[in-house]
Amino acid sequence: MFFIYNSAEIAEKIKSICKQKKISINQMLKDCEITKSFIYDLEKRNMSPSCDRIARIANYFDCSVDYLLGRTDNPDSHKL
């Protein structure tokens, strides 16, 4: 079974986490060493995020990659 994700939904999830944690998107991108156009590229260009970038963001927020990709509603599923 293949999981197909929506890049815009990933962008929304990242923005939502930033808001929850009271961290600006620009600060998170800077801290993760990701270009400022990353969110725009996900939302408007429907570009697929690299595994490396998703892993960096997951590590930054201490959440699972599956949570960022929308495969689980549990951000702590990587801790089980």
C-alpha positions as CSV (number, residue, x, y, z in Angstrom):
1,M,0.0,0.0,0.0
2,F,1.3,3.4,-1.0
3,F,0.7,6.6,0.9
4,I,0.2,9.7,-1.2
5,Y,0.6,12.9,0.6
6,N,-0.4,16.4,-0.3
7,S,2.4,19.0,-0.2
8,A,0.1,21.8,0.8
9,E,-1.2,19.8,3.7
10,I,2.4,19.2,4.9
11,A,3.0,23.0,4.7
12,E,-0.2,23.6,6.7
13,K,0.9,21.1,9.4
14,I,4.3,22.8,9.7
15,K,2.7,26.2,10.0
16,S,0.3,24.9,12.6
17,I,3.1,23.4,14.7
18,C,5.0,26.7,14.4
19,K,1.9,28.6,15.7
20,Q,1.4,26.1,18.5
21,K,5.0,26.4,19.6
22,K,5.0,30.2,19.1
23,I,8.0,30.0,16.7
24,S,7.9,32.0,13.5
25,I,8.1,30.0,10.3
26,N,11.2,32.1,9.2
27,Q,12.9,31.3,12.5
28,M,12.2,27.5,12.1
29,L,13.5,27.5,8.6
30,K,16.6,29.4,9.6
31,D,17.3,27.1,12.5
32,C,16.8,24.0,10.2
33,E,18.9,25.6,7.5
34,I,16.1,25.4,5.0
35,T,15.5,28.0,2.3
36,K,12.8,30.6,2.9
37,S,10.9,29.5,-0.2
38,F,10.3,26.0,1.2
39,I,6.8,26.6,2.5
40,Y,5.8,28.5,-0.7
41,D,7.2,25.7,-2.8
42,L,5.1,23.1,-0.9
43,E,1.9,25.2,-1.1
44,K,2.0,26.8,-4.5
45,R,4.4,24.7,-6.6
46,N,3.3,21.3,-5.1
47,M,6.9,20.4,-4.8
48,S,7.8,17.2,-2.9
49,P,9.9,17.9,0.2
50,S,13.1,16.0,0.5
51,C,13.5,13.3,3.2
52,D,16.3,15.4,4.7
53,R,14.2,18.5,5.1
54,I,11.3,16.7,6.6
55,A,13.6,14.9,9.0
56,R,15.2,18.2,10.1
57,I,11.8,19.7,10.8
58,A,10.7,16.6,12.7
59,N,13.9,16.7,14.8
60,Y,13.5,20.4,15.4
61,F,9.9,20.0,16.7
62,D,10.6,16.6,18.3
63,C,7.8,15.0,16.4
64,S,7.6,12.1,14.0
65,V,8.0,12.3,10.3
66,D,4.8,10.4,9.9
67,Y,3.0,13.2,11.8
68,L,4.4,15.9,9.4
69,L,3.3,13.7,6.5
70,G,-0.2,13.3,7.9
71,R,0.2,9.5,8.4
72,T,-0.7,9.8,12.1
73,D,-2.4,12.3,14.3
74,N,0.1,11.5,17.1
75,P,3.1,13.8,17.0
76,D,4.8,11.5,19.6
77,S,4.4,8.3,17.6
78,H,8.2,8.1,17.2
79,K,8.6,7.8,21.0
80,L,6.5,4.6,21.3
